[in-house]
Amino acid sequence: MARFFALQWHHDGIAPYMVFEGRSDHGDALILELQAWLADHRAVARPVEEMAHHSGLAERSLKRRFRNATGLRPLDYVQHLRIEHAKRLLEAGEQSIEDIAWQVGYEDPAFFRRLFRRLTGLAPGAYRRRYALPDFARTGTRETPVGP
């Protein structure tokens, strides 16, 4: 709820609360297809090369067309997707930050940490401490307190 209502904006800004959703109202069917493909393949190595191969476009043409449609360079778009997925993993689980970095597509946890901080304004550990789901939300059950 705090993220939804952007509470504490005066302390941290709103970057940690923002949810990335790539622009999809551009009308370019090929780019829409690539955006859907990226949602499932965001962790691939060399994502721009893979997108060019998947689309059949030359890499330079792909970059220009993707940016015109979405407003972001393909690599920036992928980084936003990866960080958004990492935010969900940090909120929901107890995986190490290194494991999350690998899972979302980064081999270098230090680079992942710097990128995460740049895009959210918080380090991954601080983000987890602030936005981790309570235990009952993760398990789906609520324990009733035992009283005297």
N, C-alpha and C positions, 0 to 999 in steps of 0.2 A: 504494500500500500504506500509506503514511503516513496518508493521509486515512482509509482503512478502519480502521486500528487507532488512530486519533486520537493519534498520536505527537506529542510536543511540546505536549501539552495544557497543561502548566504554564507555557509561555511565552505562548501566544496565546489560550488558551481553545479551545473546539471549534467555534466558529462557522464558520471556513473549511472545516472538514471535513464539515459537515452538508450533506446533499442534501435538497432540498425535494421532497416527494411529497405532493400534496394528498390530504386525507382522502377516501376513496371508499367507505367502508363505511356510509354514512349512509342508504342505501335510497331516496333521492329521485331518481327516474329523470330528471326534467327537469334537475336540477342536475348529475347525472352526464353528461348530454348536453352541457350547457354547459361542463363541465370538459374534455370531449373536444374540443369546438369551440375552447376557449381554447388547448389544447395546440398547435393548428395556426394559430391567429390571435392569438397573444399580442402581436404588434407593432402591432395595429390602433390607430388613434387613437380616443380616447374608448371604451375597451373596455367600460365598464359600460353605456353607451348602446347599443352594438352587441349586447351580451348581452341587454338588455331587448328590443330589436327582434327578435333571433333567437328569443327564448323566447316572445314575445307577452305577457310580464308587464309590469306597470307597474314603473318603475325602483325605486320605494320597496319594492314587494312583492318584487321580485327581490333587493334588498339584504338584506332581512330573511330571506327563505327561504335564500339562499346562505349567510349567516352561521350560521343555525341548522344547516344541513347540514354545512358545512366547518369552522366555528369561526373563519373569517376573513371580513373584509369583501371584496367582490369586487375592489376595487382593490388591497388588500393581497395577495390571492391572485395577481393578475396581476403585481404587482411581484415576488413570489417566483418566479413562472415565468420572468419576463424575466431576473432576476439569475441564476437557475440556468442558463439558456441562455447567458448571457454568460460564466459560469464555464467552460462547455464550450468556447466559442469562444476564450477566453483560454488555456486549456490546450492547445488543438490547433493554433493558428495564430499568424500574425504580423500579423494585421490591427491597424490602429491602434485605440486605445481609442475614438476618436471614431466610427470606422466601426462598431465593435461596438455602441456606444450607439445609433446609427441603426438598425442591423440588428435589435436587440431591441425597439425602439419608443420610444426617447427622443431628442427633438430637441435637448435641451440636455445636452451631455457633462458639464458641471459638476454638474448635478443627478444624472446617472447615477453619477458618481464618488462623490458624497455618499451616495446610496442604497446603492451597492455596499458602501461602507465600513460603513455602518450595519448592513447585513444580514450581512456576512461578517466584519467586524472588520479587514479589510485593504483598502487601496486597490487598484484594478484592476491597476496595474503591479506592485505587490508580490505580488499573487495570481499573476500570470503568471510572475514570476521564480521563485516557490516551486513552482508546480505544473505548469509547462509540460512537455508530453510530450517525451521525448528524440527526436531526429531520426529514429532508426530506428523508433520507434513510430508516427510520423506517416507515414512512407513505407512501412512494412511490410517493409522489408528491413534486414538487419543487415550492415554492412560488416565484412569480416574485416580485422583489422589486418595491415599489411605489415611484416614484421620482417626483421632482417638475416640 
